[in-house]
Each structure stands twice: as structure tokens, then as C-alpha cells.
Amino acid sequence: MWSVVWGSVRKLMRVLIAGIDGYLGWPLALHLGAKGHEVFGIDNFARRKNVAEVGSWSATPIPRVEKRLEVARNLRGLRIKFFRGDLRKYQDAAYVLRQSRPDAIVHLGEQPSAPYSMIDCEHACYTQENNVIGTMNLLWAMKEFSPRAHLVKLGTMGEYGTPNIEIPEGFFEIEYRGRKDRLPFPRQAGSFYHLSKVHDSANIALACKIWGLMSTDVMQGVVYGTRTSEITDNKLMTRFDFDEVFGTVINRFCAQAVIGYPLTPYGKGRQRRGFIALVDSIQCLTIALENPPSHGEYRVFNQLDEIYGINELAEMVCEASNEVGIKAEIASVDNPRVELEEHYYEVDHDELRRLGFRPVRKIDEELEIMVADLVKFKDRVKAKRSAIAPTVRWRGRLSLPLTVMANPSSSRVQYEIPKIGSNG
């Protein structure tokens, strides 16, 4: 299939999205379908089950997948083909590739939470099994049934850690003892989740080298947002997690603000990370899909828009909340993670811009949209407020949660922040 776009020819593809029911998978399916690509999806609904396990749910109500597909068909005219399956089972990976015959595969079907992987041995092993074995099964199924498909795998900037030098896009030139080479940039994972992604990257690179597969490994920054251009109706919204385990920092801050819960930077709050809005993440993944590498090539894109400090983000969320009449406060808590809280952080991210990526909105505009959306669902956030406080500790024990109390004699929110070490 071919279509003409702005005077140029673009191939329409058959795209398989692994993890289509998730935060990124669903809006990506809507976007690709709107562009004319034929979309297939596979999911085992682990995200729904894992979020429920930690005592939370999506702030935005998410219906069963059958209903989601029906709404997409009725409101957007999209016919997305869905398979229920688990990539940890090779037969499921093989079956969906045989049935969909994809030109491209977007691999989002992994356990995406660092805190979840650090709860205990069981959760660490589950994360590694789900992510590494699932990806390995997909690679072997590609070798057998879809060797010419382009694999876009979602990685994470957390694979690199926070080195005291600039982070290149996957590879760097090095001179050592008089010799030069182009080598993969060192990975310094900070959790068993991040380490599973490092293993994925190594396995995919090897598969490209020995089997001639082609892959784009997307090292993505922290994603935030509630909407894309295709999410024009609340019935089409993607999930939005805000709990301590699955809620990314900006999403969590916005949810805290709308229920009067103080925003909780961890430790000094001077950690710096790369961030990208949901709408821009979908744009970047689409650009990667529509500009594939050569067969046998393994390439890396660093996918982010801007770099911010955590305290800086908390202040931005407070300002966005004030714009809609919500007074938000900030209350730092002890850091449950093992990480540098003050560090150098500069990242190369030129490749996607070279291919045409341009941010849709500035962060302050995006934050106002998010807060306005979450106000509509604040009762759902309130119902699970006990899941917000950080309790999962990298050292292997649970902490006391942050508790928040309203003082009836004052409009100001009162709060108590037990020290993490106070539980022994």
C-alpha cells in the first residue's frame, strides 16, 4: 500500500504493537491508524493486573479492550485487530507474527516500573523474565516468520545511568592505548528493571548482527501527558497511572496537586532527567517507524525533548495548578532509591530532530491540559491516595507511607512525613 503525503510517497505499513493496552500502546495505535497504517495489537493485560496488585488503578477509567476497540471503530473509524497473548510464550509470539505479517513491530510489551522490580526477589525475577524472555521470544519469532520487519523497541534513558560525561546516542568513538573504535556507550542501570532493558539491548544488537534483523532501540526519557491529537473524546483516553510504583514523576505530581496532596520530590530533588510529552513520544515513535534502518542495522535514538530537575518540575506543576485555581504545595521526602541526587546530565538527542521531530507544545501548556483533565477524575485519584506515598525501598525494606491530613481549622493542608528509616 502507498499513499501520497505532501507531494512525497510514503509506504503504508502493517504494524504490530506489543503492549497495545498500555499508556503508550493505545495512543500509538490510534495515531498510526489515523495515518492509514494497518494496526495489530497483542497484550496480556499485565499492566492492569500489576497496578491493581499495588493497590491502585488508572486515574482515567479504562474499559475492557473489546470496548476500547469498539469505541475506536465508532468514533475514529479504526479497525484495530487484537490478539490476547503473552510474549513469554514463544508460541504466542510466533502465532501473532504469522497472523499479522507485520512490516514493523513496536515492542512496548514489558514491565515498565523500576520500583516494581525492586519490591522483592519475586518481582525482580518476574521483571527480568517478562522483559528479557519476552524480547528473546519475539526475536526468534522474527527470525523465523518476519525477518524483514523493522523492530522498534522501547528502551529507557535509565539504561545509561547518570555518567559524568555527555551521553551519546548509543555509541561513541573511543581511543585506548593508541587504538580507536566505535563502541556501545557503557550502561549503568539503577534497578533490576533498567538492567532488564540493558539485556534487551544487547540481545537485539546481537540478533541484528547475526541474523540480519533491523532494529531501532529508543532510549526514551520520562513521559508525561494525558492526550494526543487523536484523543478527542474521554472515551478514547489512555491509562494514567499516579501511584508510587507505576506513576512517572510529572504524572504523579499532577495527580497529587488535584487532590490537595503535597508534591513529593525524593531527597534533595536535584536529580536531572530527560522528559518528553505523550503527544511527542507518539510523534517520535511514528518517525522511527516510517524511517527504518538498513537490514542488519541496530541503531539507537535518544528520545526526549528537554532536561529538567525534579524540584523545577514540582514548581512548574504548582504554577500550572494555580492557573486552574488549585493551590499546590511541595514537601520533599527521603529518597527510597539508591541514586545520585546531584549530578551532571547532558544528552545527545539529534537523530529524531534530523528526521523531523518538533515538539507540539511547551511543557507549561501540557501541564495545564493535564491538570484540567485530572480534575475531572480526581475522585478516582482520591480513592487510591494511599498508593501515592513512596514505600518501596531499593535497600529491600518497606517504609512508612506519607500521610496527609486536612486541618479543619485552616484551609492549609497539614502533612506528616515520617522518615524512611523510622520503620527500622
N, C-alpha and C positions, 0 to 999 in steps of 0.2 A: 504494500500500500504506500502511496505517495501523496503528499499534499503540497500546495504552493503557499509559502508564508513570506510575505513582504518581498516578493519577487525572487525568492530562492526556493529550492526544492528540499523538502525535509521528509525523511522516511518516517512513516507511522509504524510503531512497533507493537509487538505483543510483549507486555511487561508483567512479570510475576513479582508480587510484593509479599515477601515473607514477613509476617507480623503486621498484617493489614488492619487488624483491630486496634492497634496501638495509637499513641499520641501523634507519631509522625506518619504511620502507615495509612491511616484513614484520610487525612487531608491530601497526602500524596496521591492516593487512588482517585480522589475527586478531581485533583488538578490534572493528572495525566489523562483521565477520561475526558475532561473538558477540552483537552488539546487534540483529542481524536485517537489517542492510543488505546489499544485493546488491553484492558486490565484484568489480571487474575490475582487472586489472593489466597494465602494459606495462613492459618492461625490455629493455635491450640488453647487460646484464651488464658494462658498462664498469667498474663499481667492482671487480669481481673481477679484471679484466684489469689495471687500473691499480695495484691493490695488489700484484699479482704482479710487475708491472714494477719496482716499487721494492724488490723482494726480500723481501716479507712475505706474510702471509696472516691470515685471521681466527683469533683465539685459540680461538674456538668453531668446531668443524668444521661447515661449511655444505654440505649435499648439493646436487646439481643441483636446479633449480627444479621439475622434474617430481616428484622425490621429496618436496620440501617440500610441494607441493600435495597429494600422496597422504597424507602424514602429517597435514596439517591436516584432511583429509577423514576419516581413520580415527580420529584422537584427539579432534577437536573438532566433527566433523560439518559442516565448512565446504566449500562448493563454490565455490572462487575460480576465476574464468575468466581465463586468462592469454594475453597476446599478446606474442610476441617482436617488437620493433620499435625503431626509432631515431627520436627526435623531430627529429633534424637533417634527416630526410627528410619533406617535407610530406606525401607520400602515406601514410606510416606514421601520422602524426598524424591525418590525415583518416580513414583506414581504421578506426582504433581508436575514434574518436568515432562513426562511422556504425554500427559493430557494437555498441558498448556503450550508446549513447544515454544518457549519464550525466546525473543531476541535479546532481552535483557532481564536481569534478576536484581531486585533491590533487597538486600538482606538486612532486615530490621528485626528479625525474629530471635532476639536474645534477651536474657535477663539484664536490665539496664541500670541496676542500682548498686552503687558501692556500699552503702550501709547494709543492704540486704545480704550482700556477700560476706559481711563481717559480723553477722549475728552470732554464729557458732559454726562448728565443723560441718554440720548438715547443710547449712545454707551456703557455705563456701564451696562445698563439693557439688551441690546442685548447680550453682552458678557456673562452675568450670565445666561440668558435664553438659549442661544445656547449651552453653555457648560454644565450647570447643568441639564437642562431639557433633552438635547440630551443624556447625560450619563444615566439619570434615565430611559428614554425610552428604551435604549439599555439593561439595567439591567433587566427590567421587561420582555422584549422580550426574553432575555436569559433564564430567569426563566421558561418561557412558552415553548420555542422551542429549546433551546440549553443549557440545564442545565449542561452538562458535557464539554462544551467548556471552553478553557483557555482564559481569558481576559487579554491582555497586554495593560494597559492604560498608555499613555504618560502623566506623571506629570511634575513637574519642581522643580529644586533646590530652586527656588524662594518661594516655599511654606514655607520653613524653615526660611527665612529671614537671618539675619547675627547675630546669638546669640554669646555671649562672651564665649562660650564653644564649644567643638567638636560636630559636627553633626553626629549622628549615622545613620544607615540605617533603618529609620522608627520608631524604637522602642528603648527604653533604660530602664535599671534597675534603680529603684529609691527607696530610703529608706526615709520614712517620719514618724516622731513620733513613731519610733520603729517598723514600719511595712515596708515590701518590696513588690514591684510589678514590672511587666514589662508593660510599658505603651507607647502609641504613643508619639513620641517626639513632643513638642509644635510647632505649626505652627505660623509664624509671617509674614503674607502676606504683600506685599508692594504696591499692586494695586488691583483693582477690578478683573482683570484677574487672578492674583495669588490667590485671595480669591476664585474664582470660582473653581480652581483646588483643593483647600483645601476642599471645599464642595464635589467635586467629590470623593476625597479620603475617606472621612467619609461615603459617600453613598455606595461606593464599599465595604468597610470593613464591613458595616452592612449587605449588600447582601450576602457576603461570610459567615458571621456568622449565619444568619437566614435561608438562602436557600441552603447552601452548595455549592455555586459557588466557583470557584477558580480564583485568580487574582494576577498578578504581576504589582505593581504600580511603574513605572520607573520615579524616580526623576532625570531628565536629566539636565545637565549643558548646557551652551550656545554652539550651534552647528555652525560650520563653514566649508566651503568647497564647491567645485563645482563638484567633481567627485567621483565615486566609481568604483570598478573593472568592473562592467557591463556597465558603461557609456563610451563606446569605440568610440562613434560617436556623433558629436554635435547634431544630430537629436534625440538622446536619453537623452539629458541633462535635469536635473531637474530645477525647477524655482530657481531664485536667487534674493532675494529682498534686496534693498540697501537704501530704504527711511528711514526717521526718525521713522516711525511707525512700519514697519514690518522688517526692516533690522537689523539683530543681529550685535553686535558691530564689530567683525572682518570682517564680510562680508561688512559692511558699510565702514570700514576703507579701505579695498582693493579697493572698487569701487571709493572712494574718491581719492585714490592715482593715479589711472589710468587716471583720467581726470584733474589732477592738482589742486584738491580741497583740502585744508588743512584738515588733520585728526583732528577730534574734540572730544577729551575726555571731559566728563562732569565734571565740577567743578575741584576739585584737581586731579582727575584721579587716586586716590589711592584706589578706590573700588576694591575688590578682588572677583573673581568668578571662578567657575569650568568650564572648556571648554572641548569639545570633537569634533574631526573631523567628518565630514559627513560619511566617509567610516567606521569609528569606531562606530558611532552611529548605523549604519545598522548592523554591526557585533554584537553589544551588544543586539539589539532587536531580532536578529535571535537566539542568545544564549538563551535569556529568553524564546522564543517560543519553542525551542527544548528541554528545561529542565523545564517542567511545575511543579508547586507546587502540593500539595495534594488537593483533593476535600475538600472544606470548608476552605482552607487556603488563607489568604490575606498576601502577603509578599511585601517588599519594597526593591528595588535596587537603590542605588545612582549611576547614570550613568555619569561618567566624566573621563577624563584622567589626566589633570593637572590643577593646580590653578595658575592664573596669575593676576597681577594688570593691570588696563586699560592703564596706561602710558607705562607700559612694553610692552603691546601688540602693542601700536602705534609705539614704537621704532622697534619692530620686523617687522611690515608691511613696515616701511621705509627701513629697511635693505633688505627685500625681493624685494621691488620695485627697489632699487638700482641695484640689481643683473640683472634686465632686462632693465636697462638704464633709469629708471624713478626716478626723484628726488622728493621725497615726503616731506612735511612739516607738523608740528604739531601746532595746535592753539586751546587751551582749550576754552570752552565756559561755561557760567554759567549753573549750573545743573538745568534742568527743573523738576527733580524728587525730591521727599522727601525721602532721604535715607542717611545712614551714609556714609561718604566719606573716613573715616579711621576706620578700624575695624579689629577684629580678625576673621580669617576664616580658619578652618580646618575641613575636611570632611572625614568620613569613606567611602571607596568605594572598599570593598574587595570581595563582593559576586560574581560579574561578573568575576573578575580575577580568583576566585576559580573555576569557571565553564569554564575557558579557554580564556577569553578576553585578547588579546595582541594588543597594538596599531600597526597600519600598517606603519605609517610614523611619523617622528618627525614634530613638528609644523613649523619649518623653511622650510622644504621640502614641506609641504602642502601649505604654504603661497606662495611659488614661483609658484606652479601649479595654484593656484587661480588667482594670478596677471596675469600670462601668458594667462589664459583663458579669463579674463575680458578685456584684451587689445583688443581681437577680437570683443568685444561688447561695446567698450567704447562710440560709438556714441549713443547707447541706454541709457547709463548712463548719458551722456551729455544732452540728450533731456529732462531728468527728474531731472536735478541737483537742481531745485528749491524745490524738495521734500526731500532733504537731511537734511537741517538745522532743529534743534530742535525747534518746535513751540508749541507742546502740553505740557502744564504745569500741574503738579499734583495739584496745588492750584486752578485750574479751569479757567485760562485765557490763551489766546494765546500770544506768544511773537513775537517780530520782528525776522525774519529769519537772519541767517548768509548770508552775501553777499560776493562774491569773484569777484575780478576784475583783469584782466591782465594789467600790466603796459607796454605799447608799447615801452617805453624807457629802459626797463630792462627785462631780462629773468626770474627774480624772480617774483613769484606770490605775488600780494598785496591783502590784505584782510581787511575787516572791520568786527568787531564782536560787534554788539550792545548789550548792557547789557539787560538781560531779563526784568529787572524792568523798562527799559526806555519806555515801552509802557503803562505805567500807573500802 
